[in-house]
Amino acid sequence: MVSIAAGDGRRRGRSAKISGRHRAASIYGAIITAAIIAASGGELPTVPLVVAVVVTLLVYWVAEEYAEVIGEQAEGGRLPTWASIRGMLASTWPMVSASYAPLLALVLAHLAGASGLTAANVGLGVAVAVLTFHGWSAGRAAQLHGRQLLLATSVAAALGVVMILLKDLVLIHLH
């Protein structure tokens, strides 16, 4: 899959709507990844945590597209074609692929001997970095500059920081 965030030349040939769906899906995927790691990291062993993230994202990805097909695409008693549905699924696959870097970091930290909690924190940190990058990328694609780009990027980073604070609150203070 061609990464929209990478900004390669093939991006210009895609509609703005598809590109926007890619960016939104990437942001959702990074947030979901961070939320699952924040909620379960340190409590679940590494492999089950990775499986939980991937399965959750796959279910969410399919559910999102199912809702789109039923809620917005079905008209006059007819569903969109399989080709259309496949295109919709492909346009939001970044929801799942946004988890790759955080999960790879989590696994590598685990293989390097980190505790489950430390490996989860490494994965969470990378998830926040991925989320921040996708926020910046979306801002750049919207041709934001200066303060507006800083604000768009900061909101994405703040969402990640909320995940870290949630983890701190739940796992340390309420557990």
Z-matrix of the N, CA and C atoms (Angstrom, degrees):
N
C 1 1.448
C 2 1.517 1 108.50
N 3 1.285 2 116.48 1 137.02
C 4 1.455 3 122.66 2 178.75
C 5 1.514 4 108.21 3 -80.12
N 6 1.288 5 116.42 4 127.25
C 7 1.455 6 119.98 5 -179.54
C 8 1.518 7 110.27 6 -78.96
N 9 1.302 8 117.11 7 123.91
C 10 1.453 9 121.83 8 177.28
C 11 1.518 10 109.58 9 -65.33
N 12 1.320 11 116.02 10 -38.16
C 13 1.461 12 120.19 11 -178.25
C 14 1.519 13 111.19 12 -64.59
N 15 1.334 14 117.13 13 -25.92
C 16 1.454 15 119.80 14 -178.40
C 17 1.514 16 111.55 15 -70.91
N 18 1.324 17 117.82 16 -21.72
C 19 1.449 18 120.65 17 174.68
C 20 1.508 19 113.94 18 73.36
N 21 1.336 20 119.49 19 33.09
C 22 1.450 21 118.65 20 -178.43
C 23 1.520 22 109.96 21 -77.04
N 24 1.307 23 116.59 22 171.55
C 25 1.442 24 122.65 23 -172.94
C 26 1.514 25 114.11 24 -64.37
N 27 1.325 26 119.16 25 -27.18
C 28 1.458 27 121.38 26 -179.54
C 29 1.516 28 112.25 27 -67.14
N 30 1.296 29 118.16 28 -17.86
C 31 1.451 30 122.10 29 -178.48
C 32 1.518 31 111.08 30 -62.99
N 33 1.344 32 117.80 31 -35.87
C 34 1.453 33 121.13 32 -177.05
C 35 1.519 34 111.92 33 -62.24
N 36 1.337 35 117.22 34 -28.65
C 37 1.450 36 120.97 35 -178.38
C 38 1.516 37 113.26 36 -78.23
N 39 1.293 38 118.93 37 -12.86
C 40 1.467 39 121.97 38 -179.27
C 41 1.517 40 109.44 39 -90.01
N 42 1.311 41 114.34 40 152.53
C 43 1.461 42 118.09 41 178.85
C 44 1.524 43 109.87 42 -68.34
N 45 1.317 44 115.26 43 156.34
C 46 1.463 45 119.80 44 178.74
C 47 1.525 46 110.86 45 -62.86
N 48 1.344 47 117.11 46 -32.62
C 49 1.458 48 120.28 47 179.76
C 50 1.524 49 110.85 48 -64.19
N 51 1.339 50 117.39 49 -44.99
C 52 1.463 51 120.90 50 179.52
C 53 1.524 52 109.48 51 -63.60
N 54 1.321 53 117.30 52 -45.11
C 55 1.464 54 120.37 53 179.47
C 56 1.522 55 111.00 54 -60.75
N 57 1.319 56 115.93 55 -40.41
C 58 1.461 57 119.95 56 177.79
C 59 1.517 58 111.59 57 -64.95
N 60 1.329 59 116.94 58 -38.21
C 61 1.470 60 120.76 59 177.20
C 62 1.521 61 110.27 60 -64.13
N 63 1.345 62 116.95 61 -39.96
C 64 1.470 63 120.47 62 177.23
C 65 1.527 64 110.52 63 -59.17
N 66 1.327 65 115.62 64 -49.36
C 67 1.463 66 119.48 65 -177.70
C 68 1.524 67 111.10 66 -63.94
N 69 1.331 68 116.51 67 -45.32
C 70 1.468 69 119.62 68 179.57
C 71 1.525 70 110.71 69 -61.69
N 72 1.328 71 116.81 70 -42.86
C 73 1.467 72 120.38 71 179.56
C 74 1.523 73 111.02 72 -62.56
N 75 1.318 74 117.54 73 -39.20
C 76 1.467 75 121.25 74 178.03
C 77 1.526 76 110.93 75 -62.60
N 78 1.318 77 116.08 76 -42.66
C 79 1.461 78 120.24 77 179.49
C 80 1.533 79 109.85 78 -65.52
N 81 1.330 80 117.38 79 -46.49
C 82 1.463 81 120.25 80 177.21
C 83 1.527 82 111.10 81 -58.14
N 84 1.321 83 116.18 82 -45.50
C 85 1.460 84 120.20 83 -178.81
C 86 1.520 85 112.43 84 -61.32
N 87 1.320 86 116.39 85 -41.58
C 88 1.470 87 120.00 86 179.05
C 89 1.522 88 110.92 87 -66.80
N 90 1.338 89 116.86 88 -38.94
C 91 1.466 90 120.13 89 179.00
C 92 1.533 91 110.53 90 -66.77
N 93 1.324 92 116.63 91 -44.97
C 94 1.469 93 119.80 92 179.82
C 95 1.522 94 110.45 93 -63.19
N 96 1.329 95 116.57 94 -42.84
C 97 1.469 96 120.68 95 178.06
C 98 1.524 97 110.32 96 -59.14
N 99 1.336 98 116.18 97 -48.59
C 100 1.467 99 119.85 98 179.87
C 101 1.525 100 110.97 99 -61.96
N 102 1.326 101 117.17 100 -40.45
C 103 1.467 102 120.27 101 -178.40
C 104 1.528 103 111.50 102 -64.56
N 105 1.316 104 116.60 103 -42.69
C 106 1.468 105 119.17 104 -179.34
C 107 1.520 106 110.47 105 -68.01
N 108 1.319 107 116.68 106 -43.67
C 109 1.468 108 119.49 107 178.38
C 110 1.530 109 110.01 108 -63.26
N 111 1.335 110 116.63 109 -41.01
C 112 1.465 111 119.95 110 179.89
C 113 1.526 112 111.14 111 -64.54
N 114 1.322 113 116.61 112 -39.58
C 115 1.462 114 119.91 113 -177.05
C 116 1.521 115 113.10 114 -78.21
N 117 1.344 116 116.93 115 -32.17
C 118 1.467 117 119.72 116 -172.09
C 119 1.514 118 114.61 117 -116.19
N 120 1.324 119 117.27 118 -14.90
C 121 1.456 120 120.46 119 -177.70
C 122 1.512 121 111.98 120 -60.90
N 123 1.294 122 116.25 121 132.54
C 124 1.450 123 121.08 122 -177.59
C 125 1.522 124 112.01 123 90.32
N 126 1.326 125 116.70 124 -24.33
C 127 1.460 126 121.32 125 177.56
C 128 1.523 127 110.89 126 -92.70
N 129 1.321 128 116.10 127 -36.03
C 130 1.464 129 121.59 128 178.96
C 131 1.520 130 109.28 129 -101.92
N 132 1.311 131 117.86 130 143.95
C 133 1.467 132 119.40 131 171.26
C 134 1.534 133 109.52 132 -61.97
N 135 1.314 134 116.28 133 162.53
C 136 1.461 135 121.54 134 -172.91
C 137 1.523 136 113.74 135 -56.70
N 138 1.319 137 118.32 136 -50.86
C 139 1.471 138 120.29 137 -176.13
C 140 1.533 139 111.37 138 -62.62
N 141 1.333 140 119.64 139 -48.84
C 142 1.465 141 118.32 140 176.71
C 143 1.537 142 113.00 141 -61.44
N 144 1.321 143 117.61 142 -32.83
C 145 1.460 144 120.53 143 177.18
C 146 1.526 145 110.53 144 -64.83
N 147 1.327 146 116.89 145 -45.48
C 148 1.463 147 120.81 146 177.95
C 149 1.529 148 109.99 147 -61.29
N 150 1.313 149 116.98 148 -44.89
C 151 1.471 150 121.23 149 179.03
C 152 1.528 151 109.83 150 -62.02
N 153 1.326 152 117.53 151 -42.63
C 154 1.465 153 120.94 152 179.97
C 155 1.524 154 111.11 153 -60.93
N 156 1.330 155 116.46 154 -42.50
C 157 1.464 156 119.84 155 179.49
C 158 1.526 157 110.25 156 -64.65
N 159 1.316 158 117.40 157 -49.49
C 160 1.464 159 121.03 158 -176.07
C 161 1.530 160 110.71 159 -64.56
N 162 1.322 161 117.26 160 -47.07
C 163 1.470 162 119.93 161 -178.95
C 164 1.529 163 110.46 162 -63.82
N 165 1.325 164 117.24 163 -43.37
C 166 1.458 165 120.40 164 178.61
C 167 1.522 166 110.75 165 -59.98
N 168 1.333 167 116.56 166 -44.78
C 169 1.463 168 119.56 167 179.45
C 170 1.523 169 111.63 168 -65.14
N 171 1.323 170 117.72 169 -40.54
C 172 1.458 171 120.14 170 178.30
C 173 1.531 172 111.13 171 -62.14
N 174 1.323 173 116.54 172 -44.86
C 175 1.469 174 120.31 173 178.91
C 176 1.528 175 109.89 174 -63.88
N 177 1.313 176 117.17 175 -45.41
C 178 1.459 177 121.22 176 -179.85
C 179 1.527 178 110.48 177 -62.26
N 180 1.335 179 117.19 178 -41.70
C 181 1.469 180 122.64 179 179.98
C 182 1.530 181 110.62 180 -61.25
N 183 1.336 182 116.90 181 -48.63
C 184 1.461 183 120.35 182 179.40
C 185 1.536 184 110.10 183 -66.24
N 186 1.329 185 117.64 184 -42.60
C 187 1.470 186 121.16 185 -179.72
C 188 1.530 187 110.75 186 -62.39
N 189 1.312 188 117.14 187 -40.44
C 190 1.465 189 121.73 188 178.67
C 191 1.526 190 110.41 189 -60.19
N 192 1.308 191 116.25 190 -44.85
C 193 1.464 192 119.76 191 -179.17
C 194 1.523 193 111.73 192 -73.69
N 195 1.317 194 117.78 193 -34.92
C 196 1.460 195 120.77 194 174.31
C 197 1.535 196 109.67 195 -59.40
N 198 1.325 197 116.41 196 -46.85
C 199 1.461 198 120.63 197 178.54
C 200 1.527 199 110.77 198 -61.18
N 201 1.308 200 117.15 199 -39.06
C 202 1.467 201 121.61 200 178.34
C 203 1.527 202 110.60 201 -63.92
N 204 1.316 203 116.77 202 -46.36
C 205 1.470 204 120.89 203 -179.02
C 206 1.523 205 110.24 204 -63.63
N 207 1.319 206 117.04 205 -50.32
C 208 1.463 207 120.81 206 -176.91
C 209 1.531 208 111.42 207 -72.33
N 210 1.328 209 115.54 208 -41.52
C 211 1.463 210 119.43 209 -174.29
C 212 1.509 211 115.52 210 -80.14
N 213 1.325 212 118.00 211 -31.26
C 214 1.458 213 119.13 212 -173.42
C 215 1.518 214 114.73 213 -128.40
N 216 1.315 215 117.78 214 -26.55
C 217 1.449 216 119.80 215 -173.70
C 218 1.524 217 114.12 216 -95.71
N 219 1.329 218 117.57 217 -27.89
C 220 1.464 219 120.22 218 -179.02
C 221 1.526 220 108.99 219 -74.57
N 222 1.321 221 115.94 220 127.42
C 223 1.459 222 120.45 221 -179.49
C 224 1.512 223 109.70 222 -141.21
N 225 1.300 224 115.64 223 143.52
C 226 1.450 225 120.48 224 173.90
C 227 1.513 226 114.31 225 56.04
N 228 1.328 227 117.26 226 33.82
C 229 1.448 228 120.55 227 178.89
C 230 1.515 229 114.44 228 76.72
N 231 1.333 230 117.06 229 13.25
C 232 1.470 231 120.23 230 -179.96
C 233 1.520 232 110.11 231 -127.12
N 234 1.310 233 113.40 232 141.94
C 235 1.463 234 120.78 233 175.54
C 236 1.522 235 109.27 234 -91.35
N 237 1.320 236 118.04 235 160.44
C 238 1.464 237 120.00 236 174.92
C 239 1.528 238 110.56 237 -63.84
N 240 1.299 239 116.18 238 164.43
C 241 1.464 240 120.99 239 178.48
C 242 1.520 241 110.13 240 -70.14
N 243 1.356 242 116.07 241 161.07
C 244 1.464 243 120.26 242 176.58
C 245 1.522 244 110.65 243 -60.33
N 246 1.312 245 116.89 244 -36.33
C 247 1.475 246 119.68 245 178.55
C 248 1.524 247 110.43 246 -62.09
N 249 1.320 248 116.19 247 -41.34
C 250 1.458 249 120.47 248 178.26
C 251 1.527 250 110.97 249 -65.24
N 252 1.328 251 115.82 250 -43.33
C 253 1.473 252 120.08 251 179.55
C 254 1.527 253 110.20 252 -63.83
N 255 1.334 254 117.42 253 -43.04
C 256 1.474 255 120.21 254 177.63
C 257 1.526 256 110.66 255 -60.31
N 258 1.333 257 116.19 256 -40.81
C 259 1.468 258 119.67 257 177.48
C 260 1.519 259 112.17 258 -62.95
N 261 1.325 260 116.19 259 -39.52
C 262 1.462 261 120.32 260 177.90
C 263 1.525 262 110.39 261 -64.77
N 264 1.341 263 116.17 262 -43.39
C 265 1.465 264 119.86 263 178.71
C 266 1.528 265 110.77 264 -62.58
N 267 1.324 266 116.45 265 -42.78
C 268 1.469 267 119.81 266 179.82
C 269 1.526 268 111.16 267 -64.03
N 270 1.331 269 116.84 268 -36.55
C 271 1.466 270 119.16 269 -177.13
C 272 1.522 271 112.31 270 -69.70
N 273 1.329 272 117.58 271 -18.71
C 274 1.463 273 119.38 272 179.96
C 275 1.530 274 113.05 273 -113.63
N 276 1.330 275 117.27 274 7.00
C 277 1.465 276 120.16 275 176.77
C 278 1.525 277 112.20 276 -55.19
N 279 1.339 278 120.60 277 -30.77
C 280 1.467 279 119.32 278 177.08
C 281 1.522 280 114.30 279 -55.61
N 282 1.328 281 117.96 280 -16.93
C 283 1.464 282 119.98 281 173.76
C 284 1.527 283 109.64 282 -59.93
N 285 1.312 284 116.74 283 -39.40
C 286 1.460 285 121.59 284 179.45
C 287 1.531 286 110.30 285 -82.60
N 288 1.316 287 116.94 286 -44.89
C 289 1.464 288 119.88 287 -174.98
C 290 1.530 289 113.00 288 -68.74
N 291 1.335 290 118.04 289 -18.01
C 292 1.469 291 120.38 290 176.04
C 293 1.522 292 111.56 291 -64.14
N 294 1.336 293 116.94 292 -17.11
C 295 1.466 294 120.34 293 -179.42
C 296 1.526 295 112.54 294 -85.31
N 297 1.322 296 118.34 295 -13.48
C 298 1.462 297 120.54 296 -173.01
C 299 1.527 298 113.23 297 -57.90
N 300 1.312 299 118.11 298 -51.48
C 301 1.476 300 120.50 299 -176.92
C 302 1.532 301 111.51 300 -64.75
N 303 1.347 302 119.15 301 -47.60
C 304 1.469 303 117.94 302 178.40
C 305 1.528 304 112.97 303 -61.18
N 306 1.333 305 116.98 304 -39.90
C 307 1.462 306 119.29 305 -179.48
C 308 1.519 307 111.43 306 -70.48
N 309 1.319 308 117.18 307 -37.08
C 310 1.465 309 120.16 308 176.08
C 311 1.530 310 109.86 309 -62.68
N 312 1.324 311 116.94 310 -43.91
C 313 1.469 312 120.60 311 178.44
C 314 1.521 313 110.81 312 -62.03
N 315 1.323 314 116.77 313 -41.83
C 316 1.457 315 121.56 314 178.82
C 317 1.529 316 110.47 315 -60.80
N 318 1.323 317 116.85 316 -47.97
C 319 1.472 318 121.33 317 -179.12
C 320 1.523 319 110.93 318 -64.95
N 321 1.338 320 116.96 319 -43.84
C 322 1.471 321 119.80 320 179.56
C 323 1.527 322 111.24 321 -62.96
N 324 1.321 323 116.82 322 -40.27
C 325 1.470 324 119.68 323 177.59
C 326 1.527 325 109.88 324 -63.19
N 327 1.318 326 116.52 325 -41.87
C 328 1.469 327 120.73 326 178.04
C 329 1.531 328 110.43 327 -62.10
N 330 1.342 329 116.64 328 -46.51
C 331 1.465 330 120.79 329 179.90
C 332 1.529 331 112.27 330 -64.76
N 333 1.322 332 116.54 331 -26.43
C 334 1.463 333 121.03 332 177.75
C 335 1.522 334 112.30 333 -79.77
N 336 1.348 335 116.22 334 -2.04
C 337 1.459 336 119.65 335 176.02
C 338 1.512 337 115.20 336 103.23
N 339 1.329 338 117.80 337 5.11
C 340 1.463 339 119.91 338 179.42
C 341 1.525 340 109.86 339 -68.72
N 342 1.312 341 115.71 340 151.04
C 343 1.466 342 120.25 341 174.49
C 344 1.530 343 108.56 342 -66.21
N 345 1.318 344 116.35 343 166.12
C 346 1.460 345 120.13 344 178.01
C 347 1.517 346 112.51 345 -58.37
N 348 1.325 347 116.61 346 -42.00
C 349 1.462 348 121.03 347 179.28
C 350 1.519 349 111.15 348 -65.23
N 351 1.328 350 116.70 349 -44.63
C 352 1.464 351 119.93 350 179.93
C 353 1.523 352 111.06 351 -65.07
N 354 1.334 353 117.34 352 -42.92
C 355 1.463 354 120.74 353 177.98
C 356 1.529 355 110.18 354 -61.75
N 357 1.325 356 116.74 355 -41.05
C 358 1.465 357 120.19 356 177.39
C 359 1.522 358 110.86 357 -63.34
N 360 1.323 359 117.10 358 -39.73
C 361 1.463 360 120.32 359 178.16
C 362 1.521 361 111.33 360 -64.48
N 363 1.327 362 116.79 361 -38.11
C 364 1.467 363 120.41 362 176.72
C 365 1.533 364 108.92 363 -63.39
N 366 1.327 365 117.13 364 -47.79
C 367 1.459 366 120.93 365 177.92
C 368 1.516 367 112.08 366 -60.03
N 369 1.324 368 116.45 367 -41.23
C 370 1.459 369 121.00 368 178.21
C 371 1.523 370 111.28 369 -63.75
N 372 1.328 371 116.36 370 -42.19
C 373 1.464 372 119.95 371 177.46
C 374 1.514 373 112.10 372 -60.79
N 375 1.325 374 116.48 373 -42.43
C 376 1.473 375 120.04 374 178.21
C 377 1.532 376 109.84 375 -68.08
N 378 1.325 377 118.21 376 -36.88
C 379 1.469 378 120.77 377 177.18
C 380 1.528 379 110.44 378 -61.05
N 381 1.323 380 117.02 379 -41.38
C 382 1.463 381 120.86 380 177.79
C 383 1.531 382 110.14 381 -65.01
N 384 1.319 383 116.83 382 -40.68
C 385 1.473 384 119.81 383 177.26
C 386 1.527 385 110.96 384 -63.44
N 387 1.330 386 117.19 385 -42.48
C 388 1.469 387 121.48 386 178.04
C 389 1.522 388 109.95 387 -62.98
N 390 1.314 389 116.98 388 -44.52
C 391 1.458 390 121.40 389 178.29
C 392 1.529 391 111.09 390 -60.51
N 393 1.316 392 116.76 391 -44.65
C 394 1.462 393 121.15 392 178.51
C 395 1.523 394 110.61 393 -62.37
N 396 1.333 395 116.85 394 -43.53
C 397 1.462 396 120.45 395 177.79
C 398 1.526 397 111.27 396 -59.88
N 399 1.332 398 116.85 397 -45.26
C 400 1.467 399 119.41 398 -179.01
C 401 1.525 400 111.27 399 -67.35
N 402 1.306 401 118.25 400 -33.87
C 403 1.464 402 121.21 401 173.90
C 404 1.515 403 111.20 402 -63.40
N 405 1.334 404 116.38 403 -44.64
C 406 1.472 405 121.34 404 177.13
C 407 1.531 406 110.06 405 -63.07
N 408 1.330 407 116.35 406 -44.99
C 409 1.460 408 121.40 407 -179.09
C 410 1.527 409 111.27 408 -61.17
N 411 1.333 410 116.60 409 -42.84
C 412 1.460 411 120.35 410 178.17
C 413 1.528 412 110.58 411 -63.96
N 414 1.329 413 116.44 412 -39.87
C 415 1.460 414 120.31 413 177.27
C 416 1.522 415 112.28 414 -63.66
N 417 1.320 416 115.77 415 -41.83
C 418 1.478 417 120.11 416 177.19
C 419 1.522 418 110.68 417 -64.58
N 420 1.340 419 117.51 418 -41.39
C 421 1.460 420 120.93 419 179.65
C 422 1.528 421 110.81 420 -64.32
N 423 1.322 422 116.80 421 -30.21
C 424 1.460 423 121.64 422 177.28
C 425 1.529 424 111.25 423 -83.35
N 426 1.313 425 116.16 424 5.04
C 427 1.466 426 123.99 425 178.89
C 428 1.525 427 112.43 426 61.97
N 429 1.324 428 114.94 427 36.38
C 430 1.458 429 119.64 428 174.75
C 431 1.521 430 109.09 429 -81.57
N 432 1.313 431 115.62 430 149.76
C 433 1.462 432 121.45 431 178.85
C 434 1.526 433 108.82 432 -140.68
N 435 1.304 434 115.53 433 162.74
C 436 1.456 435 121.35 434 173.87
C 437 1.510 436 113.76 435 56.00
N 438 1.333 437 115.11 436 -129.42
C 439 1.463 438 120.89 437 -176.61
C 440 1.520 439 112.83 438 -61.39
N 441 1.320 440 117.28 439 -37.26
C 442 1.469 441 119.82 440 -179.63
C 443 1.529 442 110.78 441 -64.02
N 444 1.333 443 116.85 442 -43.00
C 445 1.465 444 120.58 443 178.12
C 446 1.523 445 110.00 444 -66.49
N 447 1.314 446 116.37 445 -41.16
C 448 1.463 447 120.30 446 176.89
C 449 1.526 448 110.89 447 -61.07
N 450 1.315 449 117.70 448 -41.28
C 451 1.458 450 121.39 449 179.02
C 452 1.528 451 110.93 450 -65.14
N 453 1.329 452 117.40 451 -46.95
C 454 1.468 453 120.75 452 -179.98
C 455 1.527 454 110.45 453 -60.40
N 456 1.319 455 116.91 454 -42.75
C 457 1.459 456 121.66 455 179.48
C 458 1.521 457 110.82 456 -68.32
N 459 1.320 458 116.50 457 -40.05
C 460 1.462 459 121.19 458 -179.04
C 461 1.523 460 112.26 459 -65.91
N 462 1.327 461 117.24 460 -36.38
C 463 1.466 462 120.00 461 178.01
C 464 1.525 463 109.70 462 -63.57
N 465 1.333 464 116.30 463 -43.86
C 466 1.468 465 119.76 464 178.33
C 467 1.528 466 110.39 465 -61.93
N 468 1.325 467 116.54 466 -45.58
C 469 1.466 468 120.03 467 178.80
C 470 1.528 469 110.79 468 -62.79
N 471 1.326 470 117.39 469 -38.41
C 472 1.468 471 121.29 470 179.75
C 473 1.525 472 111.04 471 -63.88
N 474 1.319 473 117.52 472 -37.46
C 475 1.463 474 119.69 473 176.21
C 476 1.529 475 110.28 474 -60.26
N 477 1.326 476 116.68 475 -40.17
C 478 1.458 477 120.53 476 176.91
C 479 1.514 478 112.43 477 -66.49
N 480 1.314 479 116.04 478 -40.35
C 481 1.464 480 120.25 479 178.88
C 482 1.532 481 110.02 480 -64.15
N 483 1.326 482 117.38 481 -35.85
C 484 1.458 483 120.66 482 176.33
C 485 1.525 484 109.70 483 -60.04
N 486 1.333 485 116.98 484 -38.49
C 487 1.470 486 119.75 485 177.86
C 488 1.525 487 110.56 486 -63.08
N 489 1.312 488 117.15 487 -41.34
C 490 1.467 489 121.13 488 178.40
C 491 1.525 490 110.20 489 -64.48
N 492 1.319 491 116.75 490 -44.42
C 493 1.466 492 120.19 491 178.33
C 494 1.520 493 111.43 492 -64.09
N 495 1.330 494 117.11 493 -38.13
C 496 1.454 495 121.31 494 176.32
C 497 1.521 496 110.46 495 -60.43
N 498 1.321 497 115.41 496 -45.43
C 499 1.466 498 119.55 497 179.21
C 500 1.529 499 109.75 498 -60.92
N 501 1.324 500 116.73 499 -44.85
C 502 1.458 501 121.27 500 179.77
C 503 1.522 502 110.63 501 -61.85
N 504 1.310 503 116.97 502 -45.40
C 505 1.453 504 120.96 503 -178.43
C 506 1.523 505 111.58 504 -64.72
N 507 1.327 506 116.41 505 -49.86
C 508 1.456 507 120.27 506 -174.66
C 509 1.528 508 111.91 507 -72.41
N 510 1.320 509 116.89 508 -51.07
C 511 1.460 510 119.91 509 -172.19
C 512 1.519 511 114.07 510 -78.46
N 513 1.316 512 117.09 511 -28.06
C 514 1.462 513 118.92 512 -176.23
C 515 1.530 514 111.30 513 -101.29
N 516 1.311 515 117.15 514 -46.89
C 517 1.465 516 119.34 515 -173.27
C 518 1.515 517 115.27 516 -92.43
N 519 1.337 518 117.77 517 -28.55
C 520 1.467 519 119.31 518 -177.50
C 521 1.518 520 112.90 519 -105.45
N 522 1.289 521 118.01 520 -7.31
C 523 1.464 522 121.58 521 -175.70
C 524 1.487 523 112.25 522 -89.79
